[in-house]
Amino acid sequence: ATLDRARQLLEARNDTDAIVELQRLLTVEATNAEGHYLLGTVLQRRNEIDKAVSSYQSAVYWNPRHIAGHLALGRLFLARNDRALALTHARQALQIEPQNREAIALKQQIETGR
């Protein structure tokens, strides 16, 4: 089980096999932040939002500097209308990379409501 293989499956939109590959990888490498992030991505695409949030949270737990994980969480929390948590993750992304356009846009969206 490898991240590269999981990425290929994700890009091919073969979500079922991607999930199997990522779960296999994470069984061996439970602390693999990118594996958790990719699993969150595929779960979100399947509209399994609670599971996606959990996977993204694992990604930023194992790598607090995982910008994509913070942005994904920020967007999901904003979609749930949890502005406080959304803002927390937008700010964490900006602390890591102050010029990150996605993080800047997400923070503005949270603060202005658009």
Protein Blocks (a to p, Z undefined) as FASTA:
>chain_A
ZZklmmmmmmnopaklmmmmmmmmmmmmmmlmklmmmmmmmmmmnopaklmmmmmmmmmm
mmmklmklmmmmmmmmmmnopaklmmmmmmmmmmmmmmlmklmmmmmmmmnoZZ
